[in-house]
Amino acid sequence: MGMTDVELEAHDRLMGLVASVTNLPERDVVLIGDVMLDCYIHGYADNLNSRAPVPVLKESFREQDVGAAAHVARGLRSLGLKPYLFGVIGDDDAGGSILDALSEEQVDTDGIVVLEGRTTTVKTRMLASRQSLVADEQLMLRWDIEDDSPLPVDALTHMVDQAIARLPGAAAVILSDYGLGVITDEGASRLIDAAKEHNVPVIADPKLTGFHRTRDVNWVVMQSHGLELMRRRLGADSPRDAAHQLLADHGWSHLLVLAGSEGVTIYERDGHDAHVACTLSTLRQMIGLIDAAAVAIAVALAADLDVDGTALLANASSECILGADGYSRFALTRDDVVERLRESAWNLQISKR
């Protein structure tokens, strides 16, 4: 039995995306947001502490990688785009590690402000399994180091000035807001207004408390549990109703919702929605999922994809994260995304044999 016309169209669409990603032009992307270092401590947790009901982690190894907006920059670069990253770090070992890691991957770091005496944000995850019994690690604890002191206004103003200067000809602007102070009300407003003037689409990854900084942006990324929380706050009857109310209330053009095993849905302000189901049978981890979606949207904009194509690309990118074997040193690459798209196309063929 061969593929139906609908399945054949889906197959051809996936292969068309392979061509788009493979031949993606190297477009600039202006990226501003919080920058941090992600650390991972791996080991075994076979025993409980004798003085408290907590597991004892016997460390086997540790590793580190860039996180937050810096992780988005790595993904953009890996897909073939040229990110200009603007953020803030401290003049400490963690900040130096971030600069070294980004430079190794040819990510431009001229826009990163190094503040003397400031502590770079570090998020450490402790991961463990039972030795010889459980193969997959589980997250035991996350330990955050953050500097709560306000960022200097002059440094933020200068950083936004630099970002605006990079806008002409860019494929997109990404606002990566982790609530650590880089994305301010004034800075976001200036960037969005300038992006409109240069006809550059804006992608925002906001906290639920930061929607007021995303007025009239083109794309917003959210996880499904965030949308469900907003549905309750709004008193909407369904996630779709809540999504379209958010689109209307905030002037967003598109809302991309990540639902893990349920796939990806894009809600468009004019009423066109696109959903792509997740094809993975097992989800391994979710760290970096929103970052991957932001990268996928930027790639879609650079490749001039429509909403349906963007949904397919975002779902493939999400599956690369959800199916990743391991937590650290993972960012989207062109090969990863192409392989995922090819596998989805292949599965449509073999399912009819």
C-alpha positions in Angstrom: 0.0 0.0 0.0 1.4 3.4 -1.0 1.1 6.7 0.8 -2.1 8.6 0.5 -2.1 12.1 -1.1 -2.0 13.7 2.3 0.9 11.6 3.5 2.7 12.1 0.2 2.3 15.9 0.6 3.6 15.6 4.2 6.6 13.6 3.0 7.4 16.1 0.3 7.0 19.0 2.8 9.5 17.4 5.2 12.0 16.8 2.4 11.5 20.4 1.3 12.4 21.5 4.9 15.6 19.4 4.6 16.6 21.4 1.5 15.7 24.7 3.3 17.8 23.9 6.3 20.7 22.5 4.3 20.9 25.6 2.1 20.1 28.2 4.8 21.7 31.5 4.0 24.0 32.9 6.7 21.8 35.7 8.0 22.4 37.9 11.1 20.3 37.4 14.2 20.4 40.0 17.0 20.1 38.1 20.4 19.9 39.9 23.7 19.2 38.4 27.1 20.5 36.8 30.2 23.7 34.8 30.0 24.7 32.0 32.4 26.9 29.0 32.9 25.3 25.6 33.2 27.2 23.0 35.3 26.4 19.3 35.6 27.6 17.0 38.4 27.1 13.3 37.6 27.3 10.3 39.9 25.5 7.6 41.8 23.0 7.8 44.6 22.9 4.4 46.3 22.5 5.4 49.9 20.7 7.8 52.2 22.5 10.1 54.6 22.6 8.6 58.1 21.7 12.0 59.7 19.0 13.2 57.3 16.6 11.6 54.8 18.5 12.8 51.7 20.4 10.8 49.1 24.2 10.9 49.1 25.6 11.7 45.7 28.9 9.9 44.9 30.4 12.1 42.1 31.8 10.4 39.0 32.4 13.4 36.8 31.3 16.9 36.1 31.1 19.2 33.0 29.8 22.6 32.1 28.4 24.5 29.2 26.9 27.9 28.3 23.3 28.5 29.2 20.2 30.7 28.6 20.8 33.3 25.8 24.3 31.9 25.2 22.8 28.5 24.6 20.5 30.0 22.0 23.5 31.6 20.4 25.2 28.2 20.1 22.1 26.8 18.4 21.8 29.6 16.0 25.5 29.3 15.0 25.2 25.5 14.7 22.3 25.9 12.3 24.3 28.3 10.1 23.1 31.7 11.2 25.3 34.5 12.6 24.2 35.5 16.1 25.3 38.8 17.7 24.9 38.1 21.4 24.3 40.9 23.9 24.3 40.1 27.6 26.1 40.6 30.9 28.6 38.5 32.8 31.0 39.0 35.7 34.8 39.2 35.6 35.1 35.8 37.2 36.1 32.2 36.2 32.5 31.4 35.1 32.3 34.5 32.9 35.7 33.6 31.4 34.5 30.0 30.7 31.4 31.4 28.8 33.5 33.7 26.6 36.0 30.9 25.9 33.2 28.4 25.0 31.5 30.8 22.7 34.7 31.9 21.0 35.5 28.3 20.2 32.3 28.0 18.3 32.8 31.3 16.5 30.0 33.1 18.2 30.5 36.9 18.3 31.0 38.0 21.9 31.7 41.7 21.4 28.3 42.6 22.7 28.8 40.8 26.1 29.4 43.3 28.9 31.9 42.2 31.5 31.2 43.9 34.8 34.0 44.1 37.4 33.0 42.7 40.7 29.8 41.0 39.5 29.1 37.3 39.9 28.2 35.4 36.8 25.0 33.4 37.0 25.7 29.7 37.4 23.1 26.9 37.5 24.4 23.6 38.7 22.4 20.4 38.3 23.2 17.3 40.3 22.2 14.1 38.4 22.4 10.6 39.6 21.3 7.0 39.1 21.5 3.8 41.1 24.7 2.0 40.3 24.2 -1.2 38.3 20.4 -0.8 38.6 19.2 2.3 36.8 20.7 3.4 33.6 19.1 6.8 33.1 20.1 9.6 35.4 17.5 11.7 37.4 17.8 15.3 38.5 18.4 15.4 42.3 19.0 19.0 42.9 19.6 22.4 41.1 21.8 24.9 42.8 21.8 28.5 41.6 24.3 31.2 42.1 22.9 34.6 41.1 23.9 38.3 41.6 20.8 40.2 42.7 22.3 43.6 42.5 20.8 45.9 39.8 22.7 46.1 36.5 24.1 49.6 35.8 21.7 51.6 33.7 24.5 53.0 31.5 25.8 49.5 30.7 22.3 48.4 29.7 21.6 51.5 27.6 24.9 51.0 25.8 24.2 47.4 25.1 20.7 48.2 23.6 22.3 50.9 21.5 24.8 48.3 20.1 22.0 45.8 19.5 19.9 48.4 17.6 22.9 49.2 15.4 23.0 45.6 14.3 19.4 45.4 13.2 19.5 46.5 9.6 19.4 43.4 7.4 18.9 40.9 10.3 16.7 37.9 9.9 15.3 38.3 13.5 15.7 39.7 17.0 15.5 37.3 19.9 14.6 38.6 23.4 15.8 35.8 25.8 14.4 36.8 29.2 15.3 34.7 32.2 14.3 37.4 34.6 17.9 38.4 35.6 17.8 42.0 34.6 19.1 42.3 31.1 15.7 42.6 29.4 14.2 45.8 30.9 10.9 47.5 30.2 12.7 50.4 28.5 15.3 48.3 26.7 12.7 45.9 25.3 10.5 48.8 24.1 13.4 50.4 22.3 14.4 47.2 20.6 10.9 46.3 19.5 10.3 49.8 18.1 13.6 49.8 16.3 12.9 46.3 14.9 9.6 47.5 13.5 11.4 50.4 11.8 13.8 48.0 10.1 11.1 45.4 9.4 12.9 42.8 11.5 10.7 40.2 13.2 11.0 39.9 17.0 11.0 36.5 18.8 10.4 36.6 22.6 10.9 34.0 25.3 9.4 35.8 28.3 8.6 34.9 31.8 4.9 34.8 32.5 5.4 38.0 34.5 7.2 39.7 31.6 4.4 39.8 29.0 4.2 43.6 29.3 7.7 43.7 27.7 6.6 41.8 24.6 3.9 44.1 23.3 3.4 43.7 19.5 6.2 41.1 19.0 5.9 38.7 16.1 6.6 35.4 17.9 6.3 34.3 21.5 7.5 30.9 22.8 5.8 29.2 25.8 5.5 25.8 27.3 2.1 24.1 27.7 2.0 24.3 31.5 2.5 28.1 31.2 -0.4 28.3 28.8 -2.6 26.3 31.1 -1.7 28.6 34.0 -2.7 31.6 31.8 -5.9 29.8 30.8 -6.9 29.6 34.4 -6.0 33.2 35.1 -8.0 34.4 32.1 -11.0 32.0 32.8 -10.8 30.7 29.2 -12.6 27.5 28.2 -9.7 25.9 26.4 -6.0 26.4 25.7 -6.8 27.6 22.2 -9.2 30.3 23.6 -6.5 31.4 26.0 -3.9 31.5 23.3 -6.0 33.7 21.1 -6.9 36.0 24.0 -3.2 36.4 24.7 -2.6 37.2 21.0 -5.3 39.8 21.0 -4.4 41.3 24.4 -0.7 41.7 23.8 -0.6 42.3 20.0 1.4 39.2 19.3 1.3 37.7 15.8 2.1 34.1 16.7 2.3 32.0 19.9 4.3 28.8 19.7 3.4 26.3 22.5 5.7 23.4 23.4 3.8 20.4 24.9 6.5 17.7 25.1 5.0 14.4 24.2 2.0 16.2 22.7 4.1 18.1 20.1 4.1 21.7 19.0 1.2 24.1 18.3 1.4 27.5 16.7 -1.5 29.9 17.2 -1.7 32.7 14.7 -3.6 35.9 15.4 -5.6 35.7 12.2 -7.0 32.4 13.3 -4.8 29.9 11.5 -3.4 27.3 13.9 -0.8 24.6 13.1 -0.2 21.5 15.2 2.5 18.8 14.7 2.4 15.7 16.9 5.5 14.4 18.7 6.7 11.2 17.1 9.1 10.1 20.0 8.1 7.1 22.1 10.4 8.0 24.9 11.3 11.5 26.2 14.7 11.7 27.8 15.0 15.3 29.0 13.7 18.8 28.4 16.6 21.2 29.2 17.0 23.7 26.4 13.6 23.0 24.9 12.5 26.7 24.7 15.9 27.7 23.4 15.6 25.1 20.5 12.2 26.6 19.6 13.5 30.1 19.5 16.3 28.9 17.2 13.8 27.0 15.0 11.7 30.2 14.5 14.8 32.2 13.6 15.8 29.6 11.0 12.2 29.5 9.7 12.3 33.3 9.3 15.7 33.2 7.5 14.4 30.5 5.2 11.0 32.3 4.6 8.9 29.4 5.8 5.2 29.6 6.4 3.4 28.8 9.7 3.0 25.1 8.8 6.6 24.7 7.8 7.7 26.6 11.0 5.6 24.2 13.1 7.3 21.1 11.4 10.7 22.6 11.9 10.0 23.6 15.6 8.7 20.1 16.3 11.8 18.4 14.7 14.0 20.7 16.7 12.1 19.9 19.9 12.4 16.2 19.3 16.2 16.6 19.0 16.2 18.0 22.6 13.5 15.6 24.0 15.3 12.6 22.6 18.9 13.7 23.5 20.9 11.1 25.4 22.5 13.3 28.1 22.1 16.7 29.5 25.2 18.8 28.8 27.0 20.0 25.7 23.8 19.7 23.7 22.7 22.3 21.2 20.9 22.0 18.0 23.1 21.3 14.9 22.2 21.3 11.3 23.0 17.6 11.1 20.7 16.8 14.1 17.7 18.7 12.6 18.2 17.3 9.1 18.5 13.8 10.4 15.3 14.2 12.4 13.4 15.6 9.4 14.6 12.8 7.2 13.6 10.2 9.8 10.1 11.6 10.0 9.8 11.5 6.2 11.2 7.9 6.1 8.7 6.8 8.8 5.8 7.9 6.5 7.2 5.7 3.7 7.8 2.5 5.7 4.5 2.8 7.6 2.8 2.0 4.2 5.0 -1.0 3.2 
